[in-house]
Amino acid sequence: MLWAEVRELFPDQFVLVEELKSHYEDDKLHVEEVAVIKPIHDQHEAWKELFSAKNERFVYHTSNEAIIVEVRDKPMIRRSHNDES
């Protein structure tokens, strides 16, 4: 389903969706088609769904005209070793 269709069906609310078609442009993911998993009725539920979402699933608000996500590399995690003898 196109994002414009999702916006018409679920105006001004969060939705849990699965990415079906997308492309990268200038370090940004432009999502073109999604499958709606379910509408989300409040912000608290949206946070819960967002943090438990896996793979190509994510939560987005239909007030956004397009789904464009900035892609960032994960910074390396460094641990300091304490050599206490």
TORMAR-815405 format. One record per residue: x, y, z of N, C-alpha, C, O, CB in turn. Coordinates in steps of 0.001 Angstrom, whole numbers, plus 524288, in hexadecimal, padded with zeros to 5 digits. Each point is the difference from the previous one (the first is absolute). Last residue first. Glycine has a CB too. Example, Ala and Ser with C-alpha at 12.3 -4.5 7.8 and 13.67 -1.06 7.14 Angstrom:
residues 2
832327F73681BA880334804A68003C7FCFE80442802DA801FD80454800A9802A37F9387F6F6 7FC827EC1C8081B7FC86804A68000080384804B0800008040C7FFED802997F4907FB7E80245 
END
This chain:
residues 85
8B2F77ED9889B83802CC7FB6D801FF800DA80078805CB8024C7FC838026480213802557F50A 7EF77808E97F7358013F800C880586802897FB0A801FF7FDBA7FBC77FFB27FAC080A9880196 801CB802987EC758039F7FBF2801A98019880108805948041280254801107FF287FC657F5C4 7EC5E806907FB98802BE80179804C4803737FB6C801A47FE0F7FBCC8014C7FA9380A4F80184 7FEA58004A7EA0C801577FBB2803808030380232804A2803E9802B87FF557FC547F6CF7F926 7F0AB80E0C7F90F80526800D98025F800E87FB98803E67FC777FE6E802DA8030380B827FBFE 7F4767F6D27EF048002E7FF1D805A28058080121801E4803D67FE897FD7F7F4FE7FAA780208 7FA1480C5F7EF3D805297FEC1802097FFA77FF50805DF7FD65802FB802BB806F5802007F5FA 7EF067FB197F4D68000580054805AF8055C7FE46801DF801D37FBBF7FEB17F45F80290801ED 802B480AB27ECA1802917FB9F802917FFF7800E0805E1800B58045E801E1804FB7FA117F635 7EB24809617FB838055780111801C2802447FB2E802B07FD337FCEF8026D800A880CA57FEA2 7F3C97F62F7EF708006C7FF8D805AC805988011680199803A27FDC67FDC47F5047FBA88028E 7FE2880F377EEBC803067FB7780197800327FFE7805E68002E8041780286805357FC1B7F535 7EA918086F7FD74804F880116802A1802C07FAE1801287FD807FC18801477FEE480C32802AE 7F2D7801167F001802CE7FB358015080547801768024780311802D67FD9F7F8507F81D7FB3C 7F08880E6F80511805A2800C77FFA5802B67FB10801E87FEC47FDF98042E8004C80BD27FD25 7ED817F7967F5EA802D27FEE4804CD805D2800C77FF19802397FDCE7FC587F6D37FBD18067C 7F24C80A327F52F80589800BD7FEC2802FA7FF948051D7FF2580307803A37FEEE802D27F476 7ED987F9017FF97803427FD1F803B48059D800697FE1F801957FD657FC487F70A7FC538061B 7F6E68148E7FAEA8030E7FBC47FDAE803017FD3780451800DF80227804367FFEE802BD7F331 7F3338087A80CFD7FE7B7FF5E7FA86802CF7FB8B7FD507FDEF7FDB67FC4F8004380BB480372 7FC397F8A4815078047E800AC7FC837FE697FEDE7FA5D7FD8F7FC027FEE5808998018580869 7EE587FFDC806F98004D8059C7FEE6804A58012F7FC6C80047804377FDB47FB897FDC180B05 8001F7ECCD7FE6E7FDD4801577FAE47FFBD805DE7FEF47FE5B801937FBC47FC8D7F64A804CB 8133C7FC5980B227FB3A8031B800A07FE1E801E47FAB480315801CD7FCC87FFBC800FE80C36 808767EB1F7FD778006B8051F7FD8C7FACD802D0800977FBE87FD838006080ADD7FF337F92E 805B27F09B80BEF7FB7D8034380138800E8805587FD958044B80226800527F9E47F8EF80822 8094E7F0C07F18C80101804C6802F57FAF0802F4800D17FC067FED07FD9280D10801B57FECF 801357EC8D7FA527FB728026E80285801A8804CD803198042B80019802667F7617F7297FE20 80F4F7FBC57F5DA7FE41804897FCF67FB318029B802597FD968034E7FD798060E7F8787FA9D 807AA7F90E8149A800B47FF947FA5A7FE26804F07FD3F801E4804428012F7FD087F20C7FF73 7F92A808B7811F5804967FD4D7FDEC7FFE4800097FA127FBF2800C87FD898046E7F98A80A70 7F69C80F6B80B387FFD67FEF97FA5E805247FD8E7FE22804378015E801DE7F58B8062E7FCF6 801E37FF22812C17FFB47FA5B7FF267FFE57FE8E7FA368001E7FB617FEAB7FB30803E1809CA 805608129A7FD87804717FD598025F7FFD47FA167FF548040B7FD6F8006F7FC63809CB805F0 7F17C803427F329804D9801967FD768049E7FCF080224803397FE0E7FD017F91380ADC8018F 7F3187F51F8094A800517FD587FAF180521801417FD388025B7FC987FD8E7F3E0803B6801C4 806348088481074800987FA5D800FC800B37FD097FAE98036E7FCA77FF987F71D804288087C 801A1811267F6D2805557FF18801EE801007FA37800E38041D7FDF87FE8F7FBD580ADA805A5 7EEFF7FC227F72380397800C57FB94805A17FEFD801A4802F37FD7B7FD297F6E68091B7FEFB 7F8E17F97F8109B7FFF17FB247FCFE803BF800627FB5C802817FC287FE8F7F427802388042C 8072A810D8806E28026D7FC0F803628004E7FABF7FD258040E7FD6B800177F88680741807F3 7FA60809797EFFA805A98007F7FFAA802D47FBE380351804217FE147FE757FAB180B7C7FFEC 7EE037F2427F97F80241803F78036F805FA7FFBA7FFD9802447FC267FE3A7F5C18036980796 7FC9D7F5C37EEF97FC6F80410801C18023580405803C37FDA38041F800BD7FBB47F56B7FDEF 80C0E7F99F7EFDD8016B80091805817FD3B804D78020D80049804327FDAC808957F76280109 7F4C47F55E7F0468001F80568801D68013C8000D805D77FECF7FC46802CB7FAAA8067C7F640 80D8E7EDA17FA2B7FB96801C3803398007A805CC80122804528021A800317FAED7F4FD803D6 809E47FF737EE2D7FF397FBC6803B97FB708015F803967FC767FCD9800D080D26800C27FED0 7FB95808877EC257FE5A801C6805287FF0B7FB30803667FCD97FC9F7FEAD7FF1780BB57FD94 811717FA677F3577FB6E7FCF68018F7FEA4801DD8057A8035B80013803717FF0F7F7E97F6E5 8081F812E37F5697FFEE7FD6C8051A7FB337FC7B800697FC3A8008C7FD138089D8070E80700 8087B805047ED757FB6A7FCC380101800937FD3480538804417FE59801827FA5D800777F4D4 80DE880E2E804BD7FBEF801057FC257FAFC7FCFD8010F7FBB68021C7FF7B80B477FF957FA1C 80B22806B4810BD7FC787FB8C7FFD27FB69801607FC797FD63803F8800C08054C7F91E8085C 811E8809507F99B7FAED801ED7FE337FC747FB3C7FF52800BD7FCDC7FC6F8035280B237FEF6 80EC47FD1880F347FCAA7FBDE7FE067FAB7802637FEAE7FD6E80244803608074D7F6D0801FB 80F6980FC17FB637FAAE7FFF7802067FCFA7FB947FD65800887FF067FB537FFC380AC180658 811927FC8A7FA227FFEB7FE13805697FA9880036802857FF8E8004B804C7809A08029F7FBF9 7F86E8017A7ECDA802EB80398803667FFA07FE82805C57FE7F8033A8033B7FFE3803D07F643 7F5F27ED537FD0C80189804B97FD2E8029E803A7803E87FD80801C1803B67FB0C7FD4B7F5AD 7FE1B7EBEC803DF8038080390802C78017C804827FC79800E87FF5F7FB528028A7F93F80A20 7EA357FAAF7FB3B8050C800EE7FD7180322803DA803497FDCF80305803097FE4F7FB3F7F3FB 7F1A27F30F80973802BF804C380187804EA8009D7FCBB801887FC7D7FD187FAEB802D080C0C 7F1377F3A07FC4C8031A802067FBA78027380524801AA7FD5F80368802257FCC97F82F7F72E 7FCE37FA18813317FFB87FC627FB9880375801AD7FB76802657FCC27FD617F4918011180551 80635804DD813EB80212802117FB117FFC77FBC87FBC9801C27FB9A800D28042A80A9C8041A 7ED417FBB280BE58047A7FD017FE3D8018F8020E7FAA57FCC18007B7FC7B800747F77D808B4 7F7FB810BE80CCE800317FE677FA88804C67FC8E7FEFC803AF7FFD8803167F7A58086B7FA55 7F7568020F811BA804417FC3B7FFA27FFD57FDE47FA7B7FC0B7FDDE7FE4B803A47FFBA80B6F 7F93B815CB7FD1E7FED87FADB7FDD8804EC7FCA98003880459801EF7FF4D7F4A7801D57FAC9 7FD7D80FAE80E41804617FC827FF387FE127FAE87FDA07FBA67FE43801148092C805D480679 7F0D580E397F4E38011B7FC348041B804D17FCC77FEAF801DB7FFFB7FB907F4A27FFA880699 7FE5C80D737F2FD8021580240804D28009C7FC138047D7FE3F800EA804627FDAA8075E7F8DD 7F9797EFCA7F321801C48056A80090801D580158805857FD947FE81803E07FC41803CE7F511 802C97ECD27FAF38013A800A680592801F58058C8010280494800BB801467FD9D7F5A87FF84 7F846804737EE007FD227FC35803288009E800D7805E07FC697FEF180305804BC7FACE7F5BB 80835810DE7FADC7FA5E800D57FF577FCCE7FC688038D7FC14801A1802418058F801167F47C 810C87FB6C808AB7FEA7805028026A7FA2D8011F7FF947FDB88023D8039780B36801117FA4E 7FDF47EE0A7F96B8000B7FF20805A97FE4B804F6802CE7FCF57FFC9803B780A417F9887FB60 7FB41807D87EEE67FB457FD03801377FF8A7FEFB805DD7FBC08005580238804B47FB7D7F4EE 80EC880C39802817FB98803A37FF6D7FAD87FD42801477FC8080262802478087C802A07F6D3 80AAA7F1048062A7FF8F80307804CC7FB62803CE7FFC47FD67800DD803F480C4A7FE507FD4C 7F57A7EEF27F3B7802EF804E37FFE07FF0C80314805037FBD67FF9B80260803988009A7F3CB 7FFCE7EAA7807F47FCB48048E800008037F804D480000803F08002C802C17F4CD7FAFA801FF 
END
